[in-house]
């Protein structure tokens, strides 16, 4: 190993050496001696034993970590594997994004390049200027030639599938340099001496597994109609709401002088009536005070309320710039009447739990816990959210049970969810609780059971209930590398595909599910791990329940790209919106810029919502596509 060290261009007293001259920095090389010592012997045979269900301890986890290190190290020293299949399956823009900045090595001259993009045209149609010498005069001239023709005729490379595929651009932004895909060397892992000595071989074929396609859930809407999803997508165009509300005593507040408030109110009333909502005409129209037009957003909103208080004797029930909760858009058909196994006859609370951390690189901002709980049992499609802050980068939720000094009161999240369930479910107490947890990996499964599940039980017993309900605890994961393809078909696997054999744990209960249609080329399924199943769901019952819960996420009802079930999506949305509201990221950046904040940002309690809106979820979906 060597470390370059530069000499300082300044003297011992700090003054520049040589006034008026720029001093060149000479570099000295330092050599370090590194000693590697023997640590332990990790037999890889434990992996094959675990795959066959004969694992007696956790030695396979150590072997898998060693295997992961070996494969990552060898991949880092080698070049990218490129074949025709990924580029056919992936959309152009997606392929361009994932290939950018990857280093490759060519087959014809053994040179290394870095990919900066893809050609706009296929190899057989992508022209570039090439200088050739005239045989008679010896003078050079420029001709236009395709990349395909150049590599087949001038380089002698036989191209079998690259003609109709884009080229790799390994040049500069203004000086492109195109390479066909077949001119790139592929990884030869089987010839690697390190992998061979470890007894590791890489298969060249994708693993074939059998999957099942679950029946698409039916949604109940107004007028006793059904809304049937197609290809994992659905919309409410020309559909009426199932449980509509009546809107009266409302106003229109105009922040823009060019806005036709009368027309907007008429359009809103017509739209509401088409959806089955009874909406009266607005009480009044209010124009914003021009003196507040240049104030901050918070000041303008406060000025709006001052104008409303001055003009109306009673507060309005609805202001146009804040959308109301218009009732229930839809329900699953199996909810009316309830036909949910193990749920319809026993009060069951469904929880979705997630933790949102700060942006990468900002390790000092608080994390945000979010838990959503179902209400109006036996329905499974209506939820309320609770959020709290906790220490930065801590994944386990510590606000599920938070008794105040003295132990008489509990300020935890679970108390709110349990009480709301009781009040909306005809005073029924949950006898079963289904927990869906997002954002944890395999090494944290025991913490979910020993810490979070224990806190939920304590919150339940704090309400005076000695009996503990039955639990089913499921962890959902999306950050994995498993993708599903249809054998001998270019299409994605159909929505509702479930794989619970061959590529899952031989003894533990887990499965993969693609609930919706994949957007780009390959489908990355959700990976569900069932940690506890005291309720006693059969595999079919649990998989159909999760599949049904994937179709009740309201913000994306038109085109649903969410692959996870609704409780987790709501929890993720609640944590994200609270982070946007508090703007911890901006506070952290301000502190870093002015260097006036000592330590991390203090963990402050979140403000309590008004009782009239604390059970509502405002669905303003973030755009992360």
Order of alpha helices (4+ residues) and beta strands (2+ residues): beta-beta-alpha-alpha-alpha-alpha-beta-beta-beta-beta-beta-beta-beta-alpha-beta-beta-beta-beta-beta-beta-alpha-beta-beta-alpha-beta-beta-beta-beta-beta-beta-alpha-beta-alpha-beta-beta-beta-beta-alpha-alpha-alpha
